[in-house]
Amino acid sequence: MGLMDKVRAQGTQLAQRAQETAREGKVKLDQAQAKRRADAMFRDLGATVYAERTGRGNSDTKDKIDRLVDALSRQEAEQGLGDQAGSGDQAGGGDQASGGDQAGGGDRASGGDRASGHSTP
């Protein structure tokens, strides 16, 4: 019976490890989804502020800015995104590593200039 006890113990350990790995994966997935939501809100906020500052806003623009700031503040408090959100994407948004949407089409990874769209040597 010693062999069967060892097999059961190993099975129990494997099941516990699988559950722990699944929990860790869910936490990472939740964090990634929260970051994606925050990134979308930051892009919306930036576009709305830009519209307001360039005279293209409408009567709802200031209310929308307030709503987005409130939503971002709540998400930051819940998810702790304050440090991550401010350090990754710069104004203009986009994914720096993959050359995502940026205000001038510049790609930070390849030395592009965001404001003018010209690349630097």
C-alpha positions as CSV (number, residue, x, y, z in Angstrom):
1,M,0.0,0.0,0.0
2,G,3.0,2.3,0.3
3,L,3.1,2.9,-3.4
4,M,-0.6,3.8,-3.6
5,D,-0.2,6.3,-0.8
6,K,2.7,7.9,-2.7
7,V,0.7,8.1,-5.9
8,R,-2.3,9.7,-4.0
9,A,0.1,12.2,-2.3
10,Q,1.6,13.2,-5.6
11,G,-1.8,13.5,-7.2
12,T,-2.9,15.8,-4.4
13,Q,0.2,17.9,-4.8
14,L,-0.3,18.2,-8.5
15,A,-4.0,19.2,-8.1
16,Q,-2.9,21.9,-5.6
17,R,-0.3,23.2,-7.9
18,A,-2.8,23.3,-10.8
19,Q,-5.2,25.2,-8.7
20,E,-2.5,27.6,-7.6
21,T,-1.4,28.1,-11.2
22,A,-5.0,28.7,-12.3
23,R,-5.4,31.3,-9.5
24,E,-2.2,33.1,-10.5
25,G,-3.3,33.0,-14.2
26,K,-6.7,34.5,-13.3
27,V,-5.0,37.3,-11.3
28,K,-2.7,38.1,-14.2
29,L,-5.6,38.1,-16.7
30,D,-7.6,40.4,-14.4
31,Q,-4.6,42.8,-14.2
32,A,-4.2,42.8,-17.9
33,Q,-7.9,43.5,-18.5
34,A,-7.8,46.3,-15.9
35,K,-4.8,47.8,-17.6
36,R,-6.5,47.6,-21.0
37,R,-9.5,49.4,-19.6
38,A,-7.3,52.0,-18.0
39,D,-5.4,52.5,-21.3
40,A,-8.6,53.0,-23.2
41,M,-9.8,55.5,-20.6
42,F,-6.5,57.4,-20.8
43,R,-6.8,57.5,-24.6
44,D,-10.3,58.8,-24.3
45,L,-9.3,61.4,-21.7
46,G,-6.4,62.6,-23.8
47,A,-8.5,62.9,-26.9
48,T,-11.2,64.7,-25.0
49,V,-8.8,67.1,-23.4
50,Y,-7.2,67.7,-26.8
51,A,-10.6,68.5,-28.3
52,E,-11.3,70.9,-25.5
53,R,-8.0,72.7,-25.7
54,T,-8.2,73.1,-29.5
55,G,-11.8,74.4,-29.4
56,R,-13.3,71.3,-30.9
57,G,-15.1,70.2,-27.7
58,N,-18.8,70.4,-27.2
59,S,-21.0,71.2,-24.2
60,D,-20.5,67.6,-22.8
61,T,-16.6,67.8,-23.0
62,K,-15.9,69.0,-19.5
63,D,-18.4,66.5,-18.0
64,K,-16.8,63.7,-20.0
65,I,-13.3,64.7,-18.7
66,D,-14.7,64.7,-15.1
67,R,-16.3,61.3,-15.6
68,L,-13.1,59.8,-17.1
69,V,-10.9,61.3,-14.3
70,D,-13.3,59.9,-11.7
71,A,-13.4,56.4,-13.4
72,L,-9.6,56.4,-13.7
73,S,-9.2,57.4,-10.0
74,R,-11.5,54.6,-8.9
75,Q,-9.7,52.0,-11.1
76,E,-6.4,53.2,-9.8
77,A,-7.6,52.8,-6.2
78,E,-9.0,49.3,-6.9
79,Q,-6.2,48.0,-9.1
80,G,-3.2,50.0,-8.0
81,L,-2.6,51.2,-11.6
82,G,-1.1,54.6,-10.6
83,D,2.5,53.8,-11.0
84,Q,2.1,51.5,-14.1
85,A,-0.3,53.8,-16.0
86,G,1.9,56.8,-15.7
87,S,5.2,55.1,-16.6
88,G,4.3,53.2,-19.7
89,D,2.5,55.1,-22.3
90,Q,3.3,58.8,-22.9
91,A,0.7,61.4,-24.0
92,G,-0.5,60.3,-27.4
93,G,-1.1,56.7,-26.3
94,G,-0.1,53.6,-28.2
95,D,2.1,50.7,-27.5
96,Q,5.7,51.8,-27.4
97,A,7.2,48.4,-28.2
98,S,4.9,47.6,-31.1
99,G,4.6,51.1,-32.6
100,G,0.9,51.5,-31.9
101,D,-1.2,54.5,-32.5
102,Q,0.7,57.7,-31.6
103,A,0.1,61.3,-32.4
104,G,2.5,61.6,-35.3
105,G,2.8,57.9,-36.2
106,G,6.3,57.8,-34.7
107,D,7.5,54.7,-33.1
108,R,9.5,55.1,-29.9
109,A,11.2,51.8,-30.3
110,S,12.7,52.8,-33.6
111,G,13.5,56.4,-32.6
112,G,10.5,58.1,-34.3
113,D,9.5,61.6,-33.4
114,R,5.9,61.5,-32.2
115,A,5.1,65.2,-32.8
116,S,6.2,65.4,-36.4
117,G,6.3,61.9,-37.6
118,H,9.9,62.2,-38.7
119,S,12.4,59.6,-37.5
120,T,15.6,60.5,-35.9
121,P,19.0,59.0,-36.7
